[in-house]
Amino acid sequence: MPQKAARPRLIQAMIDAFSLPDLRRRILITFGILVVFRLIAHIPVPKVDSNALASVFQNNSLYGMLDMFSGGALRNFSVAAMGVYPYITASIVMTLMTPVIPRLQALSQEGEAGRNKINLITHWITIPLAALSGYGQLVLLQRASPPAIGATTPLETIAVILSLVAGTMFLVWLGEQITEYGIGNGISIIIFAGILAGIPTQIGQGILAGEQGQYIGLAVFVALALATTFFIVIFTEAHRRIPVQYAKSIFRGGKMYRQSGSSYIPLRVNTAGMIPLIFSMAIVVFPGIIASYFMNASSESPNFWNHIYNIFNSSAPMPLGLVYWGLYFLLVIGFAFFYTTVVFQQQDLPGVLQRQGGFVPGIRPGKQTQTYLNNVIMRITWAGALFLALVAILPFLAQRITNVQALQLSSTGLLIVVGVVLDTMKQMEAQLAMRRYEGFIK
């Protein structure tokens, strides 16, 4: 039809998606669940002083970054203040422990039933992690100056922690409903929605920076964000294709014939995704969090813990800032190689190829194939690790280059947003392709 051909492909793909009842239902379910998530993010726990809480987040860049990932839930200290991050932590722990514990390794090889059992264990681990995280946040906000949360009795403390745990588990359940009945990975979309909810605040801060005469710095900041997004897309999709030959036998007319087919194994340049950033950030902020329990107030003389807090602080002045960001840079590289090795060993590609009758041309199956693939993945991981490390210190570089202190360019947030958008578009592309419609990706 002429009118259909005249429309841009993206708009036409969206129209086609809504014209399909099943796909339209999935999209509406996803949006409906996200609305519920945003409502929960504005239900605060008892005894919260909103003015003092706003002051704490204004004076602490770490809290501001964590609040962005929770979509404002942490700034309100709502029942969803912890978000789904305790579940993410539990999933990472299970991923690392699966190849170490024989029982978990056996479960991972039992197909769908084994994966369901591992998922159940992950849910149980999430509960104590959410309780510990919630208690830590409660204590820190009570010790803030001024206190963002009033003193609580033991019973009130238990009630607050249970509320935070319930909020986290409810968000995890919402994410699973999106995965089953909606579009995309539900947990990732919950995080994605939280990050997007903070964009209006970022825009307001950008306008404020413009009103203060920082037009050039603001323009450079926006250009840097766009360039980073472009390279994140490239490195997220980049992979090395390893050619594979498959030989199979066909019995025809009383004779055995051998046929061969070719394919390839896509080895991703950034196999670890955003996990190295999360691991590294947890390590570099941990000393500062511990120090905040023991350091003196700002009105008193600084003690040893005040110096530790100042060193392990993302907003520390130069040259102390180099300690934080330099350690962050090196840890990201180290964890990128570590996590890639763990994931690659779990996949057992040489064993899968041998069982399916496949082989890499010029490489013998078995030990030589394993050595070859390990060498390839280690070489390409250098590119992914260095890219992740540069993205990790991007907030530091952006503020130094642009001198715009009011805005925060979150590298982890950009990785999550780009990854979720690409994954969701691919899933919708597959849904449209099954029904012989043109999709989003050309």
C-alpha positions as CSV (number, residue, x, y, z in Angstrom):
1,M,0.0,0.0,0.0
2,P,1.4,3.5,-0.9
3,Q,0.5,5.0,2.5
4,K,2.2,2.2,4.4
5,A,5.4,2.5,2.3
6,A,5.5,6.2,2.8
7,R,5.7,5.8,6.6
8,P,9.1,5.6,8.3
9,R,10.0,2.0,9.1
10,L,10.1,2.5,12.9
11,I,6.7,4.1,13.0
12,Q,5.3,1.4,10.8
13,A,6.8,-1.3,13.0
14,M,5.1,0.2,16.0
15,I,1.8,0.4,14.3
16,D,2.1,-3.3,13.2
17,A,3.0,-4.2,16.8
18,F,-0.1,-2.6,18.2
19,S,-2.3,-4.1,15.4
20,L,-1.4,-7.6,16.7
21,P,-3.7,-8.5,19.6
22,D,-1.2,-10.8,21.4
23,L,1.7,-8.4,21.1
24,R,-0.5,-5.4,22.0
25,R,-1.6,-7.2,25.1
26,R,2.1,-7.9,26.1
27,I,3.0,-4.2,25.6
28,L,0.1,-3.0,27.6
29,I,0.8,-5.4,30.5
30,T,4.4,-4.2,30.6
31,F,3.3,-0.5,30.8
32,G,0.7,-1.4,33.4
33,I,3.2,-3.1,35.6
34,L,5.6,-0.2,35.3
35,V,2.9,2.2,36.4
36,V,2.4,0.0,39.5
37,F,6.2,0.2,40.1
38,R,6.1,4.0,40.0
39,L,3.3,4.2,42.4
40,I,5.1,2.0,44.9
41,A,8.2,4.2,44.6
42,H,6.3,7.0,46.2
43,I,5.1,5.2,49.4
44,P,7.5,6.2,52.1
45,V,8.3,4.2,55.3
46,P,7.3,5.8,58.6
47,K,9.3,8.6,60.4
48,V,11.0,10.0,57.4
49,D,11.9,13.7,57.4
50,S,11.6,14.7,53.8
51,N,13.5,18.0,54.1
52,A,16.5,16.3,55.9
53,L,16.4,13.5,53.4
54,A,16.7,15.9,50.5
55,S,19.6,17.6,52.2
56,V,21.4,14.3,52.6
57,F,21.1,13.4,48.9
58,Q,22.1,16.9,47.9
59,N,25.4,16.6,49.8
60,N,26.3,13.0,48.9
61,S,26.9,12.1,45.3
62,L,26.9,8.4,46.1
63,Y,23.3,8.6,47.4
64,G,22.3,10.6,44.3
65,M,23.7,7.9,42.0
66,L,21.9,5.1,43.9
67,D,18.7,7.1,43.9
68,M,18.8,7.4,40.1
69,F,18.9,3.6,39.8
70,S,15.9,3.3,42.1
71,G,13.9,5.9,40.2
72,G,13.6,8.3,43.1
73,A,12.5,5.6,45.5
74,L,15.6,5.9,47.7
75,R,15.2,9.7,47.8
76,N,11.7,9.2,49.2
77,F,13.0,6.2,51.2
78,S,9.9,4.4,50.1
79,V,9.2,0.7,50.5
80,A,10.9,0.2,47.1
81,A,14.0,2.0,48.2
82,M,16.2,-1.1,47.7
83,G,14.8,-1.7,44.2
84,V,15.7,-5.1,42.7
85,Y,19.4,-4.8,43.5
86,P,19.4,-7.4,46.4
87,Y,18.0,-9.8,43.8
88,I,20.7,-8.8,41.3
89,T,23.4,-9.4,44.0
90,A,21.9,-12.8,44.8
91,S,21.9,-13.7,41.1
92,I,25.6,-12.7,40.8
93,V,26.5,-14.8,43.9
94,M,24.7,-17.8,42.4
95,T,26.4,-17.3,39.1
96,L,29.8,-17.4,40.8
97,M,29.0,-20.3,43.2
98,T,27.4,-22.6,40.5
99,P,30.8,-23.8,39.1
100,V,32.3,-24.1,42.6
101,I,29.6,-26.1,44.4
102,P,29.0,-29.5,42.8
103,R,25.3,-29.7,43.7
104,L,24.6,-26.3,42.1
105,Q,26.6,-27.4,39.0
106,A,24.5,-30.5,38.7
107,L,21.3,-28.5,39.0
108,S,22.4,-26.2,36.2
109,Q,22.7,-29.2,33.9
110,E,19.2,-30.5,34.7
111,G,17.4,-28.2,32.2
112,E,14.4,-26.2,33.0
113,A,13.7,-28.0,36.3
114,G,17.3,-27.3,37.5
115,R,17.1,-23.6,36.5
116,N,13.8,-23.3,38.4
117,K,15.4,-24.7,41.6
118,I,18.4,-22.3,41.2
119,N,16.0,-19.4,40.8
120,L,14.1,-20.5,44.0
121,I,17.4,-20.5,45.9
122,T,18.2,-17.1,44.5
123,H,14.9,-15.8,45.8
124,W,15.7,-17.1,49.3
125,I,19.1,-15.5,49.3
126,T,17.6,-12.2,48.2
127,I,15.6,-11.9,51.5
128,P,18.6,-11.7,53.9
129,L,20.5,-9.5,51.5
130,A,17.6,-7.1,51.3
131,A,17.2,-7.0,55.1
132,L,20.9,-6.3,55.6
133,S,20.9,-3.6,52.9
134,G,17.7,-2.0,54.3
135,Y,19.1,-2.0,57.9
136,G,22.4,-0.4,56.6
137,Q,20.5,2.4,54.8
138,L,18.3,3.0,57.8
139,V,21.3,3.3,60.2
140,L,23.1,5.6,57.8
141,L,20.1,7.9,57.3
142,Q,19.6,8.0,61.1
143,R,23.2,9.0,61.6
144,A,23.1,11.7,58.9
145,S,23.4,15.3,59.8
146,P,20.6,16.3,60.2
147,P,19.0,12.8,60.8
148,A,16.8,12.0,57.8
149,I,14.9,9.4,59.8
150,G,14.0,9.7,63.5
151,A,15.0,7.3,66.2
152,T,13.1,4.0,66.0
153,T,12.2,1.4,68.6
154,P,13.3,-2.2,68.0
155,L,9.8,-3.0,66.8
156,E,9.7,0.0,64.5
157,T,13.1,-0.9,63.1
158,I,11.8,-4.4,62.4
159,A,8.7,-3.0,60.7
160,V,10.8,-0.7,58.5
161,I,13.1,-3.5,57.4
162,L,10.2,-5.9,56.7
163,S,8.6,-3.2,54.6
164,L,11.8,-2.7,52.6
165,V,12.2,-6.5,52.1
166,A,8.6,-6.8,51.0
167,G,9.0,-3.9,48.6
168,T,12.0,-5.6,47.0
169,M,10.4,-9.0,46.7
170,F,7.2,-7.4,45.2
171,L,9.3,-5.7,42.6
172,V,11.1,-9.0,41.8
173,W,7.7,-10.6,41.4
174,L,6.5,-7.7,39.1
175,G,9.7,-8.2,37.0
176,E,8.9,-11.9,36.6
177,Q,5.4,-11.1,35.5
178,I,6.8,-8.8,32.8
179,T,9.2,-11.6,31.7
180,E,6.3,-14.1,31.4
181,Y,3.4,-12.0,30.2
182,G,5.1,-8.8,28.8
183,I,8.0,-7.9,26.6
184,G,11.6,-8.1,27.5
185,N,13.5,-9.1,30.7
186,G,11.4,-7.9,33.5
187,I,14.1,-7.3,36.1
188,S,16.1,-5.2,33.6
189,I,13.0,-3.3,32.6
190,I,12.3,-2.4,36.2
191,I,15.8,-1.0,36.6
192,F,15.4,0.7,33.2
193,A,12.2,2.4,34.3
194,G,13.8,3.6,37.4
195,I,16.7,5.2,35.5
196,L,14.3,6.9,33.0
197,A,12.2,8.3,35.9
198,G,15.3,10.3,36.9
199,I,15.7,11.9,33.5
200,P,13.3,14.9,34.1
201,T,15.5,15.8,37.2
202,Q,18.6,15.6,35.0
203,I,17.0,17.9,32.4
204,G,16.0,20.4,35.1
205,Q,19.6,20.4,36.4
206,G,20.8,20.9,32.8
207,I,18.5,23.9,32.4
208,L,19.8,25.3,35.7
209,A,23.4,24.8,34.5
210,G,22.5,26.7,31.3
211,E,20.9,29.5,33.3
212,Q,24.2,29.8,35.3
213,G,26.1,30.5,32.0
214,Q,27.6,27.0,31.6
215,Y,26.4,26.7,28.0
216,I,29.6,25.4,26.5
217,G,30.2,22.9,29.3
218,L,26.6,21.8,28.9
219,A,26.9,21.3,25.2
220,V,30.1,19.3,25.6
221,F,28.4,17.2,28.3
222,V,25.5,16.4,26.0
223,A,27.9,15.5,23.1
224,L,29.9,13.3,25.5
225,A,26.8,11.5,26.6
226,L,25.7,10.9,22.9
227,A,29.1,9.7,21.9
228,T,29.2,7.3,24.9
229,T,25.8,5.9,24.0
230,F,27.0,5.4,20.4
231,F,30.1,3.4,21.5
232,I,28.1,1.4,24.1
233,V,25.8,0.2,21.3
234,I,28.9,-0.8,19.2
235,F,30.6,-2.6,22.0
236,T,27.4,-4.3,23.2
237,E,26.7,-5.7,19.8
238,A,30.4,-6.4,18.8
239,H,31.4,-10.0,18.6
240,R,34.1,-12.2,17.0
241,R,32.7,-14.9,14.7
242,I,34.4,-18.3,15.1
243,P,33.6,-20.5,12.0
244,V,32.3,-24.0,12.8
245,Q,31.8,-27.0,10.6
246,Y,29.2,-29.7,11.3
247,A,29.4,-33.2,9.8
248,K,26.3,-35.4,9.8
249,S,25.5,-38.8,8.3
250,I,22.4,-39.6,6.2
251,F,21.2,-43.1,5.4
252,R,19.7,-43.1,1.9
253,G,19.1,-46.0,-0.6
254,G,21.0,-48.4,1.6
255,K,24.1,-46.3,1.6
256,M,25.6,-43.9,4.2
257,Y,26.3,-40.4,3.0
258,R,28.2,-37.7,4.9
259,Q,27.0,-34.1,4.6
260,S,28.6,-31.0,6.1
261,G,27.2,-27.7,7.2
262,S,28.8,-24.5,8.4
263,S,27.9,-22.0,11.1
264,Y,29.8,-19.8,13.6
265,I,30.1,-19.1,17.3
266,P,29.6,-15.4,18.2
267,L,32.0,-14.6,21.0
268,R,31.1,-11.2,22.5
269,V,33.7,-8.5,23.0
270,N,31.9,-7.5,26.2
271,T,30.8,-10.9,27.6
272,A,30.6,-9.6,31.2
273,G,28.1,-6.9,30.5
274,M,27.7,-4.4,33.4
275,I,28.6,-6.9,36.1
276,P,32.3,-5.7,36.4
277,L,31.0,-2.2,37.1
278,I,28.6,-3.4,39.8
279,F,31.3,-5.5,41.5
280,S,33.9,-2.8,41.3
281,M,31.6,-0.1,42.6
282,A,30.6,-2.3,45.6
283,I,34.3,-2.7,46.5
284,V,35.4,1.0,46.1
285,V,32.4,2.4,48.1
286,F,32.6,-0.3,50.9
287,P,35.5,1.4,52.8
288,G,33.6,4.7,52.7
289,I,30.4,3.2,54.0
290,I,32.2,1.5,56.9
291,A,34.1,4.7,57.7
292,S,30.8,6.7,57.8
293,Y,29.8,4.6,60.9
294,F,32.9,5.7,62.9
295,M,34.0,9.1,61.6
296,N,33.4,12.3,63.6
297,A,30.7,14.8,62.6
298,S,31.6,17.8,60.4
299,S,31.5,20.1,63.4
300,E,34.2,18.1,65.2
301,S,37.9,17.5,64.5
302,P,38.4,14.8,61.8
303,N,39.7,11.4,62.9
304,F,41.2,8.5,61.0
305,W,37.9,7.4,59.6
306,N,37.2,10.9,58.3
307,H,40.3,10.6,56.1
308,I,39.2,7.1,54.9
309,Y,35.8,8.4,54.0
310,N,37.4,11.3,52.1
311,I,39.7,9.0,50.1
312,F,36.9,6.5,49.1
313,N,34.5,9.1,48.0
314,S,33.6,9.7,44.3
315,S,33.4,13.5,44.9
316,A,36.7,13.7,46.7
317,P,38.9,16.7,45.6
318,M,42.1,16.1,43.6
319,P,44.5,14.4,44.2
320,L,42.5,12.2,46.5
321,G,39.9,11.6,43.7
322,L,42.6,9.8,41.7
323,V,42.7,7.0,44.4
324,Y,38.9,6.3,44.1
325,W,38.7,6.5,40.3
326,G,42.1,4.9,39.6
327,L,41.1,1.9,41.8
328,Y,37.7,1.8,40.1
329,F,39.4,1.7,36.7
330,L,41.7,-1.2,37.6
331,L,39.0,-3.2,39.4
332,V,36.7,-3.0,36.4
333,I,39.4,-4.5,34.1
334,G,40.1,-7.3,36.6
335,F,36.5,-8.2,37.2
336,A,35.8,-8.1,33.4
337,F,38.3,-10.9,32.9
338,F,37.2,-12.8,36.0
339,Y,33.5,-12.8,35.1
340,T,34.2,-13.6,31.5
341,T,36.2,-16.6,32.5
342,V,33.5,-17.8,34.8
343,V,30.7,-17.5,32.2
344,F,32.9,-19.0,29.4
345,Q,33.7,-22.0,31.5
346,Q,30.0,-22.6,32.4
347,Q,29.1,-22.5,28.7
348,D,31.6,-25.4,27.9
349,L,31.6,-24.6,24.2
350,P,34.3,-27.2,23.3
351,G,32.2,-29.9,24.9
352,V,29.0,-28.7,23.2
353,L,30.7,-28.7,19.8
354,Q,32.1,-32.2,20.3
355,R,28.7,-33.6,21.3
356,Q,27.0,-32.0,18.3
357,G,29.7,-33.2,15.8
358,G,31.1,-29.7,15.2
359,F,34.6,-28.5,15.0
360,V,36.6,-25.3,14.2
361,P,38.3,-25.7,10.8
362,G,42.1,-26.4,11.3
363,I,41.7,-27.0,15.1
364,R,41.4,-30.5,16.6
365,P,38.3,-31.1,18.7
366,G,38.8,-31.3,22.5
367,K,41.7,-29.8,24.3
368,Q,43.1,-27.9,21.3
369,T,39.7,-26.3,20.6
370,Q,39.4,-25.3,24.3
371,T,42.8,-23.7,24.2
372,Y,42.0,-21.9,20.9
373,L,38.7,-20.5,22.2
374,N,40.2,-19.5,25.5
375,N,43.0,-17.5,23.7
376,V,40.4,-15.8,21.4
377,I,38.1,-14.8,24.3
378,M,41.0,-13.5,26.3
379,R,42.2,-11.3,23.4
380,I,38.9,-9.8,22.6
381,T,38.1,-9.3,26.3
382,W,40.9,-6.8,26.5
383,A,38.9,-4.5,24.2
384,G,35.7,-5.0,26.2
385,A,37.5,-4.6,29.6
386,L,39.3,-1.3,28.6
387,F,36.1,0.0,27.2
388,L,34.2,-0.8,30.4
389,A,36.9,0.8,32.5
390,L,36.8,4.0,30.4
391,V,33.0,4.1,30.7
392,A,33.3,3.5,34.5
393,I,35.4,6.7,35.0
394,L,33.3,8.7,32.6
395,P,31.5,10.7,35.4
396,F,34.9,11.8,36.6
397,L,36.1,12.7,33.1
398,A,32.8,14.5,32.2
399,Q,32.9,16.7,35.3
400,R,36.6,17.6,34.7
401,I,36.2,18.3,31.0
402,T,32.9,20.2,31.2
403,N,33.2,21.7,34.7
404,V,29.4,21.0,35.0
405,Q,29.0,19.8,38.6
406,A,25.2,19.8,38.7
407,L,24.9,16.8,36.3
408,Q,25.9,13.2,36.7
409,L,26.7,11.1,33.7
410,S,26.1,7.6,35.0
411,S,28.1,5.1,33.0
412,T,26.2,2.1,34.5
413,G,22.9,3.7,33.8
414,L,23.8,4.2,30.1
415,L,24.9,0.6,29.8
416,I,21.6,-0.6,31.4
417,V,19.4,1.7,29.2
418,V,21.2,0.7,26.0
419,G,21.2,-3.0,26.8
420,V,17.5,-3.1,27.8
421,V,16.4,-1.1,24.7
422,L,18.4,-3.4,22.3
423,D,17.1,-6.6,24.0
424,T,13.5,-5.4,24.0
425,M,13.7,-4.3,20.3
426,K,15.2,-7.7,19.4
427,Q,12.3,-9.5,21.2
428,M,9.7,-7.4,19.4
429,E,11.6,-7.9,16.1
430,A,11.3,-11.7,16.6
431,Q,7.6,-11.4,17.4
432,L,7.0,-9.4,14.2
433,A,9.2,-11.6,12.1
434,M,7.2,-14.7,13.1
435,R,4.1,-13.0,11.7
436,R,5.9,-11.8,8.6
437,Y,6.0,-8.2,9.5
438,E,9.0,-5.9,9.1
439,G,10.6,-5.1,12.4
440,F,12.6,-2.3,14.0
441,I,16.1,-3.4,13.0
442,K,17.1,-3.1,9.3
